[in-house]
Amino acid sequence: MSDLIKLEKRDHIAILTIANPPANTWTADSLNALTDTIEALNADRNIYALVVTGEGEKFFSAGADLKAFADGDVGNASQMAQLFGQAFETLVKFRGVSIAAVNGYAMGGGLECAMACDIRIAEEHAQMALPESGVGLLPCAGGTQNLPWLVGEGWAKRMILCGERVKADKALAIGLVEEVVPSGKSLEKALELAEGACRQSPSAISRCKQLVMSARDGRSHSDGWRMERELFVELFSTEDQREGVNAFLEKRQPEWKNR
């Protein structure tokens, strides 16, 4: 664990805070720590949901520190690209529900981190951009892949090719975030959603997420429907399936085991 990443656990929810002031930029150490942390959370059967936020009131994350690329070293660029890609791909594959509490500016790799989460809650003062092309670079941690999926090709091109920055209200209108809340309230709302996720069966949630994400792979409808049926039947080998149905019939709250 790096000092640049803080982790707190509240019951079944993990809260991960990007903590590298003043702009919560990503470094090789913090990217490695993010990968290791998500893998550890995946192995912790008591964790059902994850909230990611930034330390302070101004920045969620400003992405990479450009000083790391000032010398034009190809080896360093290759290493950082791999670390960014590995970290955010691991975040995408978190088995539970991940929610980004975007508490301020989310730029470059900061926005890519938020887009690697399942749901994004932005504070009203937040702003988002992928400005890499303006400094001779490109988004290399899912930006060109996740942004068009969320907002469509036109807005993705405006943000990536034209360097357009969007405020929270516009991000909501184009589908980049799911909700805008007053300043200082994103973590509260994210935790509320996480608590709702924790009331669902974690065994079912992981399979539902797998199915939703598989739609990005260009599968045919018939293939997706086949996968739904297969994973539905697979749930009957879990304790959570029996617990969920019997708790409903017995009019009580289920006690999930995540297995």
C-alpha positions in Angstrom: 0.0 0.0 0.0 1.3 3.5 -1.0 0.9 6.6 1.1 -0.7 8.0 -2.0 -3.7 5.7 -1.7 -5.8 5.5 1.4 -8.2 2.7 2.1 -11.0 2.5 4.6 -13.5 -0.3 5.1 -17.0 0.3 6.5 -18.9 -3.0 6.8 -19.1 -4.3 3.2 -17.9 -1.1 1.6 -14.3 -0.1 0.8 -13.5 3.6 0.4 -10.4 4.3 -1.7 -9.0 7.9 -1.6 -6.5 9.2 -4.1 -4.2 11.2 -1.8 -1.4 13.0 -3.7 -1.9 16.8 -3.1 -2.3 19.3 -4.5 -3.9 17.7 -7.6 -4.0 14.0 -6.7 -1.9 13.0 -9.7 -1.0 9.4 -10.4 2.5 8.1 -10.0 4.1 4.7 -10.7 3.8 3.9 -7.0 0.1 4.9 -6.7 -0.8 3.0 -9.9 0.8 -0.1 -8.6 -0.9 0.4 -5.2 -4.3 0.7 -7.0 -3.8 -2.6 -8.8 -2.7 -4.3 -5.6 -5.5 -2.8 -3.6 -8.3 -3.9 -6.0 -6.9 -7.4 -6.3 -6.9 -7.6 -2.5 -10.5 -6.3 -2.3 -11.5 -8.9 -4.9 -10.1 -11.6 -2.5 -11.9 -10.1 0.5 -15.3 -11.8 0.4 -16.6 -9.4 3.0 -16.4 -6.4 0.5 -19.3 -5.9 -1.9 -18.9 -2.3 -3.1 -16.1 0.2 -3.7 -16.2 4.0 -3.6 -13.3 5.9 -5.2 -12.8 9.6 -4.4 -10.1 12.3 -4.2 -8.6 13.9 -1.2 -9.5 17.6 -0.7 -12.2 19.8 -2.2 -10.8 20.8 -5.6 -9.5 17.7 -7.3 -10.7 14.2 -7.9 -7.5 13.6 -9.9 -5.6 15.6 -12.4 -4.2 12.4 -14.0 -0.5 12.0 -14.7 2.1 14.5 -13.6 3.4 15.7 -17.0 6.9 16.2 -15.5 7.3 12.5 -15.8 7.1 12.8 -19.6 9.1 16.0 -20.1 12.4 14.2 -21.1 10.6 12.2 -23.9 12.0 8.9 -22.6 10.4 6.1 -24.5 11.1 3.5 -21.9 9.5 5.6 -19.1 6.5 6.3 -21.3 6.0 2.6 -22.0 6.3 1.7 -18.3 3.8 4.4 -17.3 1.3 3.4 -20.1 1.4 -0.2 -18.9 0.9 0.8 -15.3 -2.0 3.1 -16.1 -3.6 0.4 -18.3 -3.1 -2.4 -15.8 -4.4 -0.3 -12.8 -7.6 0.9 -14.5 -8.3 -2.4 -16.2 -8.1 -4.0 -12.8 -10.5 -1.4 -11.5 -13.0 -2.2 -14.3 -12.8 -5.8 -13.3 -13.6 -5.3 -9.6 -16.1 -8.0 -9.0 -18.5 -5.7 -7.0 -20.1 -2.3 -7.6 -17.6 0.5 -8.0 -18.7 4.2 -7.7 -16.6 7.2 -8.4 -17.3 10.2 -6.1 -16.0 12.9 -8.4 -15.3 15.7 -5.9 -13.6 18.1 -8.2 -11.5 18.3 -11.4 -11.1 14.9 -13.2 -8.6 15.4 -15.9 -6.8 12.9 -18.2 -6.0 9.8 -16.1 -8.3 11.2 -13.4 -11.3 11.0 -15.7 -10.1 7.6 -17.0 -10.1 6.4 -13.4 -13.7 7.6 -12.9 -14.8 6.0 -16.2 -13.3 2.7 -15.0 -15.9 2.7 -12.3 -19.5 1.4 -12.8 -21.2 4.7 -11.7 -20.1 8.3 -11.4 -21.4 10.9 -9.0 -20.1 14.4 -9.7 -20.2 17.5 -7.5 -21.6 20.6 -9.1 -18.2 22.3 -9.3 -16.5 19.4 -11.0 -15.0 19.6 -14.4 -13.9 16.8 -16.7 -11.6 16.6 -19.7 -9.2 14.4 -21.7 -6.7 17.1 -22.6 -3.8 14.8 -23.7 -3.7 15.7 -27.4 -3.1 19.4 -26.4 0.3 18.4 -25.0 1.2 15.9 -27.8 0.0 12.8 -26.0 -3.2 10.6 -26.1 -5.4 9.0 -23.4 -3.8 5.6 -22.9 -5.7 4.1 -20.0 -9.1 3.5 -21.5 -10.0 7.1 -22.4 -10.5 6.5 -26.2 -12.4 3.2 -25.4 -14.6 4.1 -22.5 -15.6 7.7 -23.4 -17.4 6.8 -26.7 -19.2 4.0 -25.0 -20.6 6.4 -22.3 -21.2 9.6 -24.3 -21.3 8.5 -28.0 -18.7 9.1 -30.7 -19.6 12.8 -31.3 -19.0 14.0 -27.7 -16.0 11.7 -27.4 -14.4 13.4 -30.4 -15.3 16.9 -29.0 -13.5 16.1 -25.8 -10.6 14.1 -27.1 -9.9 15.8 -30.5 -11.1 19.3 -29.7 -9.9 19.4 -26.1 -13.4 20.4 -24.9 -13.8 20.5 -21.1 -17.2 19.8 -19.7 -18.8 21.0 -16.4 -20.8 18.7 -14.2 -24.2 19.7 -15.7 -23.0 19.0 -19.2 -21.4 15.7 -18.1 -24.8 14.7 -16.7 -26.6 15.8 -19.9 -24.3 13.7 -22.2 -24.2 10.6 -19.9 -20.7 10.9 -18.6 -22.0 11.0 -15.0 -25.2 9.6 -13.5 -25.9 12.3 -11.0 -24.8 15.8 -9.9 -24.9 16.7 -6.3 -24.0 19.9 -4.3 -20.3 20.5 -3.5 -19.1 18.3 -0.7 -21.9 15.7 -1.1 -20.5 13.2 -3.6 -19.1 10.8 -1.1 -22.3 10.8 0.9 -24.3 10.0 -2.3 -21.8 7.4 -3.4 -22.0 5.7 -0.1 -25.8 5.7 -0.2 -25.6 3.9 -3.6 -23.0 1.5 -2.3 -25.2 0.6 0.7 -28.0 -0.1 -1.8 -25.6 -2.4 -3.7 -24.7 -4.2 -0.5 -28.4 -5.2 -0.1 -28.2 -7.1 -3.3 -26.7 -10.6 -3.6 -22.9 -10.1 -4.2 -22.9 -13.4 -6.1 -25.7 -12.1 -8.4 -24.1 -8.7 -8.8 -20.8 -10.0 -10.0 -22.5 -12.0 -12.7 -24.9 -9.2 -13.7 -21.8 -6.9 -14.0 -20.1 -9.5 -16.2 -23.1 -9.6 -18.5 -23.5 -5.8 -18.8 -19.8 -5.4 -19.5 -19.9 -8.2 -22.1 -22.3 -6.1 -24.2 -19.3 -3.9 -25.1 -17.6 -6.8 -26.8 -19.9 -6.7 -29.8 -21.6 -10.0 -28.9 -24.8 -10.9 -30.8 -28.0 -10.7 -28.9 -28.4 -14.4 -29.1 -25.0 -14.9 -27.5 -25.9 -12.4 -24.7 -29.1 -14.2 -24.0 -27.3 -17.5 -23.9 -24.9 -16.1 -21.4 -27.8 -14.8 -19.2 -29.3 -18.2 -19.1 -26.0 -19.9 -18.3 -25.1 -17.5 -15.5 -28.7 -17.7 -14.1 -28.4 -21.4 -13.7 -24.8 -21.1 -12.3 -26.2 -19.0 -9.4 -28.0 -22.1 -8.2 -24.7 -23.5 -7.1 -24.2 -20.6 -4.7 -25.3 -20.2 -1.1 -26.5 -16.7 -1.8 -29.2 -17.9 -4.2 -30.8 -20.2 -1.6 -30.4 -17.5 1.1 -32.0 -14.8 -1.1 -35.1 -16.8 -2.1 -35.7 -18.2 1.4 -35.2 -14.9 3.0 -37.9 -13.4 0.7 -40.3 -16.3 1.4 -39.7 -16.0 5.2 -40.1 -12.2 5.1 -36.7 -11.4 6.5 -33.5 -9.6 5.4 -31.0 -12.0 3.6 -27.6 -12.6 5.1 -25.3 -12.8 2.2 -22.1 -14.9 2.2 -20.7 -13.9 -1.2 -20.3 -17.5 -2.1 
